[in-house]
Amino acid sequence: MNGPISGGITEGSGYYGLAAIYLFSRRGASGFRDFSMAKQCAYRTLSWFMIGTSFGKAVNITDSNKNGSRQMINLNRRIHQNLQTQNLIKSMQHHLVTR
């Protein structure tokens, strides 16, 4: 699905949310896989996730500003998609020729 929401700046920010849940649940944890603090209150865990996701979006926005303007990012994305399409067509042609 290639819409205005998918990909781009929001891509990968959920990993920061999961990392935030893990880091904030470490206080009082008895071991590496102890998530008892995260299981106590769903609202607090959701808040941790949203804090991490917000931080991830801020990091992604900062990175996108380093990479160039929005037009250059879209141009690079379209070039990448065109290269993927060309590779798919080449592999399909090779498959049809060898059959």
N, CA, C and O atoms as a Tinker XYZ file with bonds, in Angstrom:
   396  protein
     1  N      0.848000   -1.172000    0.000000    73     2
     2  CA     0.000000    0.000000    0.000000    64     1     3
     3  C      0.889000    1.230000    0.000000    63     2     4     5
     4  O      1.623000    1.457000    0.962000    81     3
     5  N      0.841000    2.003000   -1.026000    73     3     6
     6  CA     1.638000    3.221000   -1.136000    64     5     7
     7  C      0.726000    4.430000   -1.052000    63     6     8     9
     8  O      0.310000    4.979000   -2.072000    81     7
     9  N      0.424000    4.834000    0.149000    73     7    10
    10  CA    -0.401000    6.011000    0.345000    64     9    11
    11  C      0.394000    7.103000    1.018000    63    10    12    13
    12  O      1.605000    6.978000    1.203000    81    11
    13  N     -0.283000    8.172000    1.384000    73    11    14
    14  CA     0.428000    9.274000    2.024000    64    13    15
    15  C      0.912000    8.922000    3.421000    63    14    16    17
    16  O      1.816000    9.576000    3.943000    81    15
    17  N      0.325000    7.897000    4.037000    73    15    18
    18  CA     0.706000    7.548000    5.405000    64    17    19
    19  C      1.812000    6.506000    5.416000    63    18    20    21
    20  O      2.687000    6.559000    6.280000    81    19
    21  N      1.800000    5.566000    4.487000    73    19    22
    22  CA     2.769000    4.472000    4.529000    64    21    23
    23  C      4.158000    4.960000    4.127000    63    22    24    25
    24  O      4.314000    5.801000    3.242000    81    23
    25  N      5.152000    4.409000    4.802000    73    23    26
    26  CA     6.539000    4.744000    4.481000    64    25    27
    27  C      6.910000    6.141000    4.926000    63    26    28    29
    28  O      6.193000    6.769000    5.705000    81    27
    29  N      8.021000    6.618000    4.432000    73    27    30
    30  CA     8.445000    7.980000    4.706000    64    29    31
    31  C      8.920000    8.196000    6.124000    63    30    32    33
    32  O      9.644000    7.372000    6.684000    81    31
    33  N      8.514000    9.287000    6.691000    73    31    34
    34  CA     9.015000    9.712000    7.992000    64    33    35
    35  C      8.529000    8.795000    9.104000    63    34    36    37
    36  O      9.264000    8.557000   10.062000    81    35
    37  N      7.310000    8.276000    9.004000    73    35    38
    38  CA     6.780000    7.454000   10.089000    64    37    39
    39  C      7.313000    6.032000   10.067000    63    38    40    41
    40  O      7.083000    5.278000   11.012000    81    39
    41  N      8.006000    5.653000    9.028000    73    39    42
    42  CA     8.480000    4.286000    8.911000    64    41    43
    43  C      9.574000    3.993000    9.939000    63    42    44    45
    44  O     10.575000    4.706000   10.013000    81    43
    45  N      9.376000    2.951000   10.718000    73    43    46
    46  CA    10.370000    2.530000   11.687000    64    45    47
    47  C     10.265000    3.193000   13.045000    63    46    48    49
    48  O     11.032000    2.854000   13.946000    81    47
    49  N      9.339000    4.129000   13.226000    73    47    50
    50  CA     9.254000    4.796000   14.523000    64    49    51
    51  C      8.610000    3.906000   15.574000    63    50    52    53
    52  O      8.771000    4.158000   16.768000    81    51
    53  N      7.889000    2.880000   15.166000    73    51    54
    54  CA     7.309000    1.939000   16.132000    64    53    55
    55  C      8.363000    1.144000   16.872000    63    54    56    57
    56  O      8.146000    0.734000   18.012000    81    55
    57  N      9.504000    0.923000   16.237000    73    55    58
    58  CA    10.596000    0.217000   16.909000    64    57    59
    59  C     11.115000    1.024000   18.092000    63    58    60    61
    60  O     11.504000    0.459000   19.114000    81    59
    61  N     11.121000    2.344000   17.950000    73    59    62
    62  CA    11.521000    3.190000   19.070000    64    61    63
    63  C     10.520000    3.060000   20.216000    63    62    64    65
    64  O     10.908000    3.093000   21.384000    81    63
    65  N      9.246000    2.915000   19.893000    73    63    66
    66  CA     8.213000    2.719000   20.918000    64    65    67
    67  C      8.405000    1.420000   21.669000    63    66    68    69
    68  O      8.287000    1.380000   22.894000    81    67
    69  N      8.700000    0.356000   20.938000    73    67    70
    70  CA     8.944000   -0.932000   21.596000    64    69    71
    71  C     10.204000   -0.885000   22.449000    63    70    72    73
    72  O     10.256000   -1.474000   23.528000    81    71
    73  N     11.215000   -0.181000   21.959000    73    71    74
    74  CA    12.442000   -0.028000   22.747000    64    73    75
    75  C     12.166000    0.769000   24.017000    63    74    76    77
    76  O     12.731000    0.471000   25.069000    81    75
    77  N     11.303000    1.779000   23.928000    73    75    78
    78  CA    10.962000    2.575000   25.105000    64    77    79
    79  C     10.222000    1.729000   26.133000    63    78    80    81
    80  O     10.478000    1.849000   27.331000    81    79
    81  N      9.309000    0.878000   25.680000    73    79    82
    82  CA     8.613000   -0.016000   26.608000    64    81    83
    83  C      9.617000   -0.909000   27.322000    63    82    84    85
    84  O      9.537000   -1.101000   28.535000    81    83
    85  N     10.555000   -1.451000   26.569000    73    83    86
    86  CA    11.555000   -2.322000   27.173000    64    85    87
    87  C     12.410000   -1.552000   28.181000    63    86    88    89
    88  O     12.645000   -2.034000   29.289000    81    87
    89  N     12.877000   -0.359000   27.803000    73    87    90
    90  CA    13.760000    0.400000   28.695000    64    89    91
    91  C     13.035000    0.874000   29.955000    63    90    92    93
    92  O     13.592000    0.805000   31.051000    81    91
    93  N     11.802000    1.352000   29.807000    73    91    94
    94  CA    11.078000    1.839000   30.972000    64    93    95
    95  C     10.627000    0.702000   31.889000    63    94    96    97
    96  O     10.403000    0.929000   33.078000    81    95
    97  N     10.490000   -0.507000   31.363000    73    95    98
    98  CA    10.062000   -1.625000   32.203000    64    97    99
    99  C     11.231000   -2.291000   32.924000    63    98   100   101
   100  O     11.019000   -3.257000   33.657000    81    99
   101  N     12.439000   -1.811000   32.740000    73    99   102
   102  CA    13.615000   -2.424000   33.375000    64   101   103
   103  C     13.703000   -2.129000   34.865000    63   102   104   105
   104  O     14.285000   -2.918000   35.610000    81   103
   105  N     13.139000   -1.009000   35.321000    73   103   106
   106  CA    13.221000   -0.677000   36.736000    64   105   107
   107  C     12.435000   -1.713000   37.545000    63   106   108   109
   108  O     11.239000   -1.896000   37.317000    81   107
   109  N     13.072000   -2.362000   38.448000    73   107   110
   110  CA    12.432000   -3.378000   39.278000    64   109   111
   111  C     12.304000   -4.729000   38.607000    63   110   112   113
   112  O     11.666000   -5.626000   39.156000    81   111
   113  N     12.890000   -4.897000   37.442000    73   111   114
   114  CA    12.810000   -6.178000   36.738000    64   113   115
   115  C     13.804000   -7.164000   37.344000    63   114   116   117
   116  O     14.920000   -6.800000   37.716000    81   115
   117  N     13.374000   -8.416000   37.435000    73   115   118
   118  CA    14.251000   -9.425000   38.030000    64   117   119
   119  C     15.153000  -10.086000   37.005000    63   118   120   121
   120  O     16.142000  -10.721000   37.370000    81   119
   121  N     14.829000   -9.948000   35.736000    73   119   122
   122  CA    15.647000  -10.586000   34.712000    64   121   123
   123  C     15.482000   -9.909000   33.361000    63   122   124   125
   124  O     14.798000   -8.897000   33.213000    81   123
   125  N     16.140000  -10.516000   32.387000    73   123   126
   126  CA    16.161000   -9.966000   31.025000    64   125   127
   127  C     14.776000   -9.944000   30.395000    63   126   128   129
   128  O     14.430000   -8.995000   29.691000    81   127
   129  N     13.983000  -10.981000   30.641000    73   127   130
   130  CA    12.661000  -11.107000   30.018000    64   129   131
   131  C     11.511000  -10.790000   30.971000    63   130   132   133
   132  O     10.376000  -11.194000   30.715000    81   131
   133  N     11.771000  -10.096000   32.033000    73   131   134
   134  CA    10.732000   -9.754000   32.996000    64   133   135
   135  C     10.033000   -8.469000   32.565000    63   134   136   137
   136  O     10.617000   -7.386000   32.608000    81   135
   137  N      8.780000   -8.605000   32.150000    73   135   138
   138  CA     7.989000   -7.454000   31.721000    64   137   139
   139  C      6.838000   -7.186000   32.684000    63   138   140   141
   140  O      5.787000   -6.694000   32.274000    81   139
   141  N      7.031000   -7.508000   33.960000    73   139   142
   142  CA     5.948000   -7.336000   34.925000    64   141   143
   143  C      5.554000   -5.873000   35.101000    63   142   144   145
   144  O      4.381000   -5.578000   35.327000    81   143
   145  N      6.509000   -4.954000   35.003000    73   143   146
   146  CA     6.182000   -3.525000   35.116000    64   145   147
   147  C      5.311000   -3.080000   33.937000    63   146   148   149
   148  O      4.418000   -2.249000   34.105000    81   147
   149  N      5.561000   -3.618000   32.769000    73   147   150
   150  CA     4.771000   -3.239000   31.589000    64   149   151
   151  C      3.370000   -3.838000   31.652000    63   150   152   153
   152  O      2.435000   -3.286000   31.073000    81   151
   153  N      3.218000   -4.956000   32.345000    73   151   154
   154  CA     1.916000   -5.623000   32.419000    64   153   155
   155  C      1.018000   -5.056000   33.507000    63   154   156   157
   156  O     -0.175000   -5.358000   33.535000    81   155
   157  N      1.566000   -4.240000   34.407000    73   155   158
   158  CA     0.771000   -3.740000   35.526000    64   157   159
   159  C     -0.297000   -2.745000   35.079000    63   158   160   161
   160  O     -1.433000   -2.809000   35.547000    81   159
   161  N      0.050000   -1.840000   34.193000    73   159   162
   162  CA    -0.890000   -0.798000   33.789000    64   161   163
   163  C     -0.787000   -0.581000   32.280000    63   162   164   165
   164  O      0.254000   -0.173000   31.765000    81   163
   165  N     -1.879000   -0.861000   31.591000    73   163   166
   166  CA    -1.883000   -0.738000   30.132000    64   165   167
   167  C     -1.736000    0.719000   29.695000    63   166   168   169
   168  O     -1.098000    0.996000   28.679000    81   167
   169  N     -2.314000    1.649000   30.446000    73   167   170
   170  CA    -2.220000    3.064000   30.085000    64   169   171
   171  C     -0.783000    3.565000   30.183000    63   170   172   173
   172  O     -0.325000    4.328000   29.333000    81   171
   173  N     -0.076000    3.130000   31.226000    73   171   174
   174  CA     1.312000    3.539000   31.385000    64   173   175
   175  C      2.172000    2.947000   30.267000    63   174   176   177
   176  O      3.046000    3.623000   29.725000    81   175
   177  N      1.921000    1.695000   29.931000    73   175   178
   178  CA     2.671000    1.058000   28.855000    64   177   179
   179  C      2.391000    1.748000   27.525000    63   178   180   181
   180  O      3.313000    1.955000   26.737000    81   179
   181  N      1.148000    2.105000   27.263000    73   179   182
   182  CA     0.806000    2.847000   26.047000    64   181   183
   183  C      1.493000    4.208000   26.044000    63   182   184   185
   184  O      1.952000    4.668000   24.999000    81   183
   185  N      1.567000    4.849000   27.192000    73   183   186
   186  CA     2.267000    6.136000   27.285000    64   185   187
   187  C      3.741000    5.969000   26.960000    63   186   188   189
   188  O      4.319000    6.796000   26.254000    81   187
   189  N      4.353000    4.912000   27.467000    73   187   190
   190  CA     5.756000    4.635000   27.163000    64   189   191
   191  C      5.943000    4.444000   25.667000    63   190   192   193
   192  O      6.887000    4.964000   25.073000    81   191
   193  N      5.018000    3.679000   25.061000    73   191   194
   194  CA     5.099000    3.441000   23.625000    64   193   195
   195  C      4.977000    4.745000   22.839000    63   194   196   197
   196  O      5.722000    4.969000   21.885000    81   195
   197  N      4.044000    5.599000   23.236000    73   195   198
   198  CA     3.845000    6.864000   22.525000    64   197   199
   199  C      5.039000    7.797000   22.699000    63   198   200   201
   200  O      5.390000    8.521000   21.768000    81   199
   201  N      5.666000    7.794000   23.863000    73   199   202
   202  CA     6.868000    8.604000   24.068000    64   201   203
   203  C      7.978000    8.121000   23.138000    63   202   204   205
   204  O      8.640000    8.928000   22.485000    81   203
   205  N      8.178000    6.814000   23.081000    73   203   206
   206  CA     9.215000    6.259000   22.207000    64   205   207
   207  C      8.935000    6.513000   20.745000    63   206   208   209
   208  O      9.847000    6.828000   19.981000    81   207
   209  N      7.672000    6.378000   20.343000    73   207   210
   210  CA     7.299000    6.624000   18.951000    64   209   211
   211  C      7.502000    8.096000   18.583000    63   210   212   213
   212  O      7.969000    8.408000   17.488000    81   211
   213  N      7.152000    8.992000   19.498000    73   211   214
   214  CA     7.365000   10.418000   19.241000    64   213   215
   215  C      8.845000   10.724000   19.088000    63   214   216   217
   216  O      9.238000   11.499000   18.217000    81   215
   217  N      9.657000   10.119000   19.930000    73   215   218
   218  CA    11.100000   10.301000   19.814000    64   217   219
   219  C     11.596000    9.752000   18.475000    63   218   220   221
   220  O     12.428000   10.375000   17.816000    81   219
   221  N     11.084000    8.590000   18.076000    73   219   222
   222  CA    11.478000    8.001000   16.794000    64   221   223
   223  C     11.097000    8.872000   15.618000    63   222   224   225
   224  O     11.865000    8.998000   14.664000    81   223
   225  N      9.914000    9.478000   15.673000    73   223   226
   226  CA     9.500000   10.375000   14.590000    64   225   227
   227  C     10.386000   11.597000   14.536000    63   226   228   229
   228  O     10.730000   12.069000   13.452000    81   227
   229  N     10.762000   12.121000   15.698000    73   227   230
   230  CA    11.660000   13.278000   15.722000    64   229   231
   231  C     13.012000   12.923000   15.119000    63   230   232   233
   232  O     13.595000   13.721000   14.385000    81   231
   233  N     13.512000   11.733000   15.425000    73   231   234
   234  CA    14.782000   11.279000   14.841000    64   233   235
   235  C     14.651000   11.140000   13.333000    63   234   236   237
   236  O     15.541000   11.557000   12.593000    81   235
   237  N     13.545000   10.555000   12.869000    73   235   238
   238  CA    13.343000   10.371000   11.430000    64   237   239
   239  C     13.191000   11.707000   10.705000    63   238   240   241
   240  O     13.670000   11.854000    9.580000    81   239
   241  N     12.535000   12.678000   11.330000    73   239   242
   242  CA    12.401000   13.998000   10.707000    64   241   243
   243  C     13.761000   14.660000   10.600000    63   242   244   245
   244  O     14.082000   15.273000    9.583000    81   243
   245  N     14.563000   14.535000   11.655000    73   243   246
   246  CA    15.907000   15.107000   11.629000    64   245   247
   247  C     16.747000   14.458000   10.531000    63   246   248   249
   248  O     17.477000   15.142000    9.814000    81   247
   249  N     16.640000   13.138000   10.406000    73   247   250
   250  CA    17.381000   12.447000    9.349000    64   249   251
   251  C     16.910000   12.852000    7.965000    63   250   252   253
   252  O     17.720000   12.979000    7.046000    81   251
   253  N     15.596000   13.058000    7.804000    73   251   254
   254  CA    15.097000   13.448000    6.480000    64   253   255
   255  C     15.557000   14.854000    6.115000    63   254   256   257
   256  O     15.772000   15.151000    4.939000    81   255
   257  N     15.708000   15.712000    7.104000    73   255   258
   258  CA    16.217000   17.050000    6.813000    64   257   259
   259  C     17.678000   17.011000    6.409000    63   258   260   261
   260  O     18.126000   17.841000    5.618000    81   259
   261  N     18.424000   16.060000    6.942000    73   259   262
   262  CA    19.824000   15.916000    6.558000    64   261   263
   263  C     19.955000   15.394000    5.129000    63   262   264   265
   264  O     20.886000   15.754000    4.409000    81   263
   265  N     19.015000   14.544000    4.729000    73   263   266
   266  CA    19.097000   13.908000    3.417000    64   265   267
   267  C     18.673000   14.831000    2.285000    63   266   268   269
   268  O     18.986000   14.546000    1.130000    81   267
   269  N     17.998000   15.888000    2.559000    73   267   270
   270  CA    17.588000   16.803000    1.496000    64   269   271
   271  C     16.137000   17.185000    1.612000    63   270   272   273
   272  O     15.463000   16.860000    2.588000    81   271
   273  N     15.675000   17.872000    0.614000    73   271   274
   274  CA    14.306000   18.359000    0.632000    64   273   275
   275  C     13.331000   17.211000    0.355000    63   274   276   277
   276  O     13.728000   16.105000   -0.010000    81   275
   277  N     12.070000   17.507000    0.539000    73   275   278
   278  CA    11.014000   16.511000    0.322000    64   277   279
   279  C     10.997000   16.042000   -1.139000    63   278   280   281
   280  O     10.757000   14.866000   -1.415000    81   279
   281  N     11.251000   16.960000   -2.063000    73   279   282
   282  CA    11.248000   16.589000   -3.473000    64   281   283
   283  C     12.368000   15.595000   -3.779000    63   282   284   285
   284  O     12.170000   14.651000   -4.544000    81   283
   285  N     13.539000   15.805000   -3.186000    73   283   286
   286  CA    14.650000   14.881000   -3.427000    64   285   287
   287  C     14.369000   13.509000   -2.815000    63   286   288   289
   288  O     14.727000   12.481000   -3.391000    81   287
   289  N     13.731000   13.497000   -1.653000    73   287   290
   290  CA    13.380000   12.221000   -1.025000    64   289   291
   291  C     12.387000   11.467000   -1.901000    63   290   292   293
   292  O     12.537000   10.264000   -2.114000    81   291
   293  N     11.367000   12.172000   -2.414000    73   291   294
   294  CA    10.391000   11.529000   -3.299000    64   293   295
   295  C     11.031000   11.058000   -4.595000    63   294   296   297
   296  O     10.696000    9.987000   -5.099000    81   295
   297  N     11.953000   11.855000   -5.141000    73   295   298
   298  CA    12.651000   11.458000   -6.359000    64   297   299
   299  C     13.462000   10.190000   -6.121000    63   298   300   301
   300  O     13.415000    9.262000   -6.929000    81   299
   301  N     14.201000   10.145000   -5.021000    73   299   302
   302  CA    14.990000    8.948000   -4.709000    64   301   303
   303  C     14.096000    7.738000   -4.486000    63   302   304   305
   304  O     14.454000    6.627000   -4.878000    81   303
   305  N     12.933000    7.935000   -3.862000    73   303   306
   306  CA    12.003000    6.822000   -3.654000    64   305   307
   307  C     11.477000    6.299000   -4.987000    63   306   308   309
   308  O     11.390000    5.088000   -5.191000    81   307
   309  N     11.124000    7.220000   -5.904000    73   307   310
   310  CA    10.630000    6.788000   -7.223000    64   309   311
   311  C     11.713000    6.077000   -8.027000    63   310   312   313
   312  O     11.429000    5.098000   -8.718000    81   311
   313  N     12.947000    6.558000   -7.942000    73   311   314
   314  CA    14.055000    5.884000   -8.636000    64   313   315
   315  C     14.220000    4.470000   -8.097000    63   314   316   317
   316  O     14.397000    3.523000   -8.863000    81   315
   317  N     14.162000    4.332000   -6.785000    73   315   318
   318  CA    14.298000    3.005000   -6.170000    64   317   319
   319  C     13.162000    2.080000   -6.620000    63   318   320   321
   320  O     13.399000    0.912000   -6.925000    81   319
   321  N     11.930000    2.598000   -6.661000    73   319   322
   322  CA    10.799000    1.787000   -7.098000    64   321   323
   323  C     10.932000    1.400000   -8.563000    63   322   324   325
   324  O     10.591000    0.277000   -8.934000    81   323
   325  N     11.423000    2.312000   -9.407000    73   323   326
   326  CA    11.623000    1.996000  -10.813000    64   325   327
   327  C     12.686000    0.912000  -10.989000    63   326   328   329
   328  O     12.533000    0.025000  -11.829000    81   327
   329  N     13.754000    0.979000  -10.208000    73   327   330
   330  CA    14.789000   -0.053000  -10.292000    64   329   331
   331  C     14.249000   -1.407000   -9.863000    63   330   332   333
   332  O     14.588000   -2.432000  -10.455000    81   331
   333  N     13.404000   -1.414000   -8.829000    73   331   334
   334  CA    12.791000   -2.673000   -8.411000    64   333   335
   335  C     11.900000   -3.234000   -9.503000    63   334   336   337
   336  O     11.907000   -4.439000   -9.754000    81   335
   337  N     11.134000   -2.371000  -10.154000    73   335   338
   338  CA    10.256000   -2.818000  -11.233000    64   337   339
   339  C     11.072000   -3.353000  -12.407000    63   338   340   341
   340  O     10.712000   -4.375000  -12.991000    81   339
   341  N     12.152000   -2.687000  -12.757000    73   339   342
   342  CA    13.007000   -3.165000  -13.844000    64   341   343
   343  C     13.606000   -4.528000  -13.521000    63   342   344   345
   344  O     13.670000   -5.395000  -14.392000    81   343
   345  N     14.043000   -4.726000  -12.287000    73   343   346
   346  CA    14.599000   -6.027000  -11.900000    64   345   347
   347  C     13.546000   -7.119000  -11.951000    63   346   348   349
   348  O     13.834000   -8.248000  -12.350000    81   347
   349  N     12.317000   -6.785000  -11.547000    73   347   350
   350  CA    11.234000   -7.758000  -11.615000    64   349   351
   351  C     10.936000   -8.135000  -13.062000    63   350   352   353
   352  O     10.736000   -9.312000  -13.362000    81   351
   353  N     10.903000   -7.169000  -13.948000    73   351   354
   354  CA    10.638000   -7.439000  -15.366000    64   353   355
   355  C     11.756000   -8.293000  -15.959000    63   354   356   357
   356  O     11.485000   -9.218000  -16.724000    81   355
   357  N     13.007000   -7.992000  -15.614000    73   355   358
   358  CA    14.126000   -8.799000  -16.112000    64   357   359
   359  C     14.021000  -10.239000  -15.646000    63   358   360   361
   360  O     14.251000  -11.166000  -16.423000    81   359
   361  N     13.673000  -10.429000  -14.380000    73   359   362
   362  CA    13.567000  -11.802000  -13.884000    64   361   363
   363  C     12.393000  -12.528000  -14.529000    63   362   364   365
   364  O     12.481000  -13.729000  -14.784000    81   363
   365  N     11.291000  -11.819000  -14.798000    73   363   366
   366  CA    10.158000  -12.441000  -15.469000    64   365   367
   367  C     10.534000  -12.815000  -16.910000    63   366   368   369
   368  O     10.166000  -13.893000  -17.376000    81   367
   369  N     11.256000  -11.948000  -17.615000    73   367   370
   370  CA    11.681000  -12.247000  -18.981000    64   369   371
   371  C     12.607000  -13.454000  -18.991000    63   370   372   373
   372  O     12.486000  -14.324000  -19.854000    81   371
   373  N     13.529000  -13.512000  -18.040000    73   371   374
   374  CA    14.446000  -14.647000  -17.959000    64   373   375
   375  C     13.664000  -15.934000  -17.681000    63   374   376   377
   376  O     13.962000  -16.985000  -18.249000    81   375
   377  N     12.676000  -15.843000  -16.814000    73   375   378
   378  CA    11.862000  -17.021000  -16.502000    64   377   379
   379  C     11.099000  -17.485000  -17.732000    63   378   380   381
   380  O     11.008000  -18.687000  -17.982000    81   379
   381  N     10.548000  -16.553000  -18.508000    73   379   382
   382  CA     9.781000  -16.931000  -19.702000    64   381   383
   383  C     10.686000  -17.496000  -20.794000    63   382   384   385
   384  O     10.278000  -18.392000  -21.534000    81   383
   385  N     11.906000  -16.983000  -20.902000    73   383   386
   386  CA    12.831000  -17.463000  -21.938000    64   385   387
   387  C     13.321000  -18.864000  -21.609000    63   386   388   389
   388  O     13.494000  -19.688000  -22.507000    81   387
   389  N     13.546000  -19.138000  -20.342000    73   387   390
   390  CA    14.103000  -20.451000  -19.962000    64   389   391
   391  C     13.029000  -21.525000  -19.875000    63   390   392   393
   392  O     13.378000  -22.689000  -19.680000    81   391
   393  N     11.784000  -21.217000  -20.003000    73   391   394
   394  CA    10.716000  -22.229000  -19.934000    64   393   395
   395  C     10.408000  -22.799000  -21.274000    63   394   396
   396  O      9.537000  -23.661000  -21.392000    81   395
